């Protein structure tokens, strides 16, 4: 649930930003489109790491291994 909420809020902020930039004209919209593609490509690796890390931490919390969950969370943040 926290991961879904984070993803929802991120996508809504991108949508609001896109709506704002589209009002600025064709050049700004084109530049924003290119920037979005670059950002999406750059975020592939962190996103791919974030989702399995969230599952791993939550499974350890559910199993009562809080020390292991905390250690894996900090390792993922590094």
Backbone as a chain_set.jsonl record, in Angstrom:
{"seq": "XXXXXXXXXXXXXXXXXXXXXXXXXXXXXXXXXXXXXXXXXXXXXXXXXXXXXXXXXXXXXXXXXXXXXXXXXXXXXX", "coords": {"N": [[0.809, -1.199, 0.0], [1.917, 1.37, 0.832], [3.829, 1.711, -1.195], [2.252, 1.796, -3.488], [0.793, 4.136, -2.979], [2.859, 6.03, -2.99], [3.733, 5.83, -5.657], [1.391, 6.618, -6.982], [1.111, 9.313, -6.116], [3.447, 10.414, -7.17], [3.018, 10.095, -9.942], [0.748, 11.691, -10.25], [1.81, 14.208, -9.676], [3.554, 14.517, -11.841], [1.668, 14.586, -13.868], [0.264, 16.955, -13.273], [2.341, 18.803, -13.607], [2.868, 18.442, -16.328], [0.465, 19.382, -17.444], [0.671, 22.075, -16.745], [2.999, 22.851, -18.166], [2.202, 22.432, -20.799], [0.595, 24.612, -21.293], [2.395, 26.605, -21.783], [3.359, 26.657, -24.357], [4.501, 25.427, -27.634], [7.312, 24.966, -27.852], [8.174, 24.717, -25.18], [6.633, 22.524, -24.41], [7.672, 20.534, -26.076], [10.334, 20.403, -25.205], [9.899, 19.602, -22.566], [8.774, 17.102, -23.018], [10.95, 15.661, -24.098], [12.699, 15.805, -21.905], [11.228, 14.339, -20.038], [11.34, 11.762, -21.132], [14.068, 11.219, -20.848], [14.325, 11.309, -18.055], [12.596, 9.207, -17.327], [14.015, 7.039, -18.389], [16.345, 7.196, -16.847], [15.323, 6.61, -14.351], [14.758, 3.921, -14.356], [16.486, 1.971, -13.173], [16.57, 2.701, -10.31], [13.824, 2.358, -9.757], [13.442, -0.325, -10.383], [14.934, -1.463, -8.374], [13.661, -0.538, -6.081], [11.082, -1.734, -5.863], [11.384, -4.652, -5.47], [12.867, -4.453, -3.109], [11.096, -3.305, -1.303], [9.258, -5.403, -1.056], [10.904, -7.385, 0.056], [11.656, -6.243, 2.516], [9.133, -5.945, 3.739], [8.321, -8.627, 3.936], [10.175, -9.602, 5.757], [9.527, -8.059, 7.989], [6.96, -9.025, 8.452], [7.624, -11.618, 9.157], [8.692, -11.226, 11.58], [11.338, -10.549, 11.812], [12.776, -8.039, 12.497], [15.252, -6.77, 12.766], [16.693, -7.725, 10.568], [15.099, -6.715, 8.515], [15.398, -3.952, 8.915], [18.157, -3.688, 8.456], [18.337, -4.488, 5.756], [16.785, -2.489, 4.6], [18.323, -0.162, 5.067], [20.593, -0.885, 3.642], [19.55, -0.948, 1.054], [18.919, 1.747, 0.768], [21.418, 2.905, 0.695]], "CA": [[0.0, 0.0, 0.0], [2.73, 2.591, 0.784], [4.463, 1.813, -2.502], [1.216, 2.221, -4.435], [0.505, 5.537, -2.698], [3.995, 6.816, -3.467], [3.687, 5.829, -7.12], [0.23, 7.43, -7.368], [1.412, 10.729, -5.896], [4.467, 10.803, -8.146], [2.397, 10.217, -11.27], [-0.142, 12.858, -10.24], [2.629, 15.425, -9.768], [4.005, 14.619, -13.232], [0.513, 14.977, -14.667], [0.024, 18.384, -13.022], [3.425, 19.535, -14.245], [2.643, 18.356, -17.775], [-0.637, 20.289, -17.769], [1.192, 23.436, -16.635], [3.96, 23.108, -19.249], [1.485, 22.476, -22.064], [0.043, 25.95, -21.468], [3.482, 27.533, -22.095], [3.619, 26.7, -25.792], [5.016, 24.244, -28.311], [8.724, 24.732, -27.533], [8.261, 24.226, -23.802], [6.057, 21.175, -24.383], [8.623, 19.62, -26.718], [11.461, 20.233, -24.278], [9.439, 18.82, -21.42], [8.612, 15.716, -23.477], [12.283, 15.056, -24.185], [13.2, 15.666, -20.54], [10.497, 13.229, -19.401], [11.888, 10.489, -21.639], [15.383, 11.026, -20.223], [14.096, 11.004, -16.636], [12.035, 7.852, -17.253], [15.099, 6.089, -18.622], [17.251, 7.246, -15.706], [14.651, 6.066, -13.167], [14.522, 2.487, -14.485], [17.26, 1.198, -12.196], [16.052, 2.878, -8.949], [12.489, 1.776, -9.646], [13.598, -1.783, -10.379], [15.472, -1.837, -7.065], [12.736, -0.156, -5.019], [9.947, -2.646, -5.724], [11.725, -5.883, -4.743], [13.338, -4.133, -1.766], [9.904, -3.126, -0.477], [8.727, -6.737, -0.779], [11.828, -8.079, 0.953], [11.546, -5.646, 3.851], [7.819, -6.267, 4.318], [8.293, -10.045, 4.291], [10.947, -9.765, 6.996], [8.732, -7.49, 9.087], [5.891, -9.983, 8.701], [8.195, -12.802, 9.804], [9.181, -10.849, 12.899], [12.788, -10.328, 11.756], [12.861, -6.583, 12.341], [16.656, -6.373, 12.585], [17.041, -8.026, 9.173], [14.362, -5.772, 7.679], [16.043, -2.637, 9.059], [19.454, -3.761, 7.799], [18.129, -4.504, 4.301], [16.289, -1.183, 4.205], [19.443, 0.775, 5.018], [21.446, -1.294, 2.521], [18.889, -0.48, -0.163], [19.012, 3.209, 0.686], [22.801, 3.243, 0.299]], "C": [[0.86, 1.274, 0.0], [3.4, 2.808, -0.575], [3.469, 2.296, -3.554], [0.865, 3.694, -4.229], [1.627, 6.44, -3.206], [3.973, 6.928, -4.99], [2.539, 6.696, -7.63], [0.529, 8.919, -7.232], [2.47, 11.239, -6.875], [3.86, 11.015, -9.517], [1.449, 11.41, -11.337], [0.649, 14.167, -10.327], [3.162, 15.608, -11.186], [2.865, 15.061, -14.146], [0.207, 16.466, -14.496], [1.101, 19.236, -13.685], [3.271, 19.555, -15.756], [1.535, 19.31, -18.209], [-0.175, 21.74, -17.717], [2.101, 23.777, -17.816], [3.251, 23.202, -20.593], [0.87, 23.844, -22.337], [1.112, 26.963, -21.889], [3.827, 27.598, -23.581], [4.287, 25.44, -26.305], [6.467, 23.932, -27.921], [8.887, 24.159, -26.123], [7.72, 22.8, -23.704], [7.009, 20.158, -24.99], [9.815, 19.36, -25.807], [11.088, 19.388, -23.083], [9.265, 17.346, -21.802], [9.937, 14.987, -23.559], [12.851, 14.826, -22.787], [12.517, 14.507, -19.816], [11.033, 11.88, -19.847], [13.24, 10.192, -21.001], [15.223, 10.636, -18.753], [13.541, 9.589, -16.475], [13.116, 6.798, -17.446], [16.041, 6.036, -17.42], [16.631, 6.601, -14.468], [14.376, 4.565, -13.259], [15.226, 1.687, -13.392], [16.753, 1.431, -10.766], [14.667, 2.268, -8.748], [12.563, 0.254, -9.584], [14.155, -2.277, -9.051], [14.456, -1.597, -5.957], [11.638, -1.201, -4.804], [10.319, -3.969, -5.053], [12.225, -5.62, -3.323], [12.156, -3.94, -0.821], [9.287, -4.47, -0.115], [9.594, -7.483, 0.227], [11.71, -7.56, 2.38], [10.215, -6.022, 4.495], [7.7, -7.735, 4.698], [9.059, -10.292, 5.594], [10.221, -9.171, 8.191], [7.609, -8.451, 9.456], [6.376, -11.232, 9.413], [8.752, -12.491, 11.188], [10.683, -10.622, 12.955], [13.057, -8.852, 11.496], [14.301, -6.112, 12.123], [17.079, -6.584, 11.125], [16.343, -7.056, 8.221], [15.014, -4.393, 7.724], [17.39, -2.612, 8.328], [19.311, -3.749, 6.278], [17.595, -3.166, 3.801], [17.444, -0.185, 4.09], [20.42, 0.415, 3.887], [20.849, -0.838, 1.205], [18.972, 1.018, -0.334], [20.405, 3.651, 0.262], [22.961, 2.987, -1.178]], "O": [[0.563, 2.191, -0.766], [3.524, 3.939, -1.045], [3.811, 3.112, -4.41], [0.66, 4.422, -5.2], [1.366, 7.494, -3.787], [4.174, 8.011, -5.539], [2.702, 7.428, -8.607], [0.232, 9.699, -8.137], [2.387, 12.372, -7.349], [4.155, 12.007, -10.183], [1.357, 12.069, -12.373], [0.211, 15.119, -10.973], [3.219, 16.733, -11.683], [3.078, 15.824, -15.088], [-0.079, 17.157, -15.474], [0.798, 20.281, -14.26], [3.517, 20.578, -16.394], [1.658, 19.974, -19.238], [-0.582, 22.549, -18.551], [1.992, 24.856, -18.398], [3.667, 23.984, -21.448], [0.646, 24.198, -23.495], [0.773, 28.069, -22.31], [4.524, 28.518, -24.009], [4.599, 24.519, -25.549], [6.812, 22.774, -27.686], [9.655, 23.221, -25.913], [8.285, 21.965, -22.997], [7.142, 19.045, -24.48], [10.251, 18.218, -25.659], [11.873, 18.552, -22.636], [9.57, 16.453, -21.011], [10.045, 13.834, -23.142], [13.422, 13.77, -22.514], [13.163, 13.776, -19.065], [11.165, 10.96, -19.04], [13.527, 9.047, -20.652], [15.908, 9.737, -18.267], [13.969, 8.853, -15.586], [13.133, 5.783, -16.75], [16.484, 4.959, -17.021], [17.36, 6.091, -13.617], [13.813, 3.991, -12.326], [14.618, 0.822, -12.761], [16.519, 0.455, -10.053], [14.375, 1.722, -7.683], [11.831, -0.379, -8.823], [13.87, -3.404, -8.647], [14.393, -2.365, -4.998], [11.305, -1.513, -3.661], [9.618, -4.381, -4.129], [12.038, -6.45, -2.434], [12.209, -4.363, 0.333], [8.838, -4.657, 1.016], [9.082, -8.133, 1.139], [11.668, -8.339, 3.333], [10.176, -6.379, 5.672], [7.043, -8.06, 5.687], [8.637, -11.093, 6.428], [10.289, -9.719, 9.292], [7.336, -8.668, 10.636], [5.633, -11.839, 10.185], [9.229, -13.386, 11.887], [11.246, -10.513, 14.044], [13.505, -8.468, 10.415], [14.537, -5.161, 11.378], [17.736, -5.731, 10.528], [16.933, -6.624, 7.231], [15.165, -3.741, 6.691], [17.722, -1.632, 7.661], [20.077, -3.077, 5.588], [17.921, -2.751, 2.688], [17.523, 0.558, 3.111], [21.0, 1.298, 3.255], [21.579, -0.383, 0.324], [19.084, 1.512, -1.456], [20.56, 4.649, -0.443], [24.042, 3.201, -1.728]]}, "num_chains": 1, "name": "protein.A"}
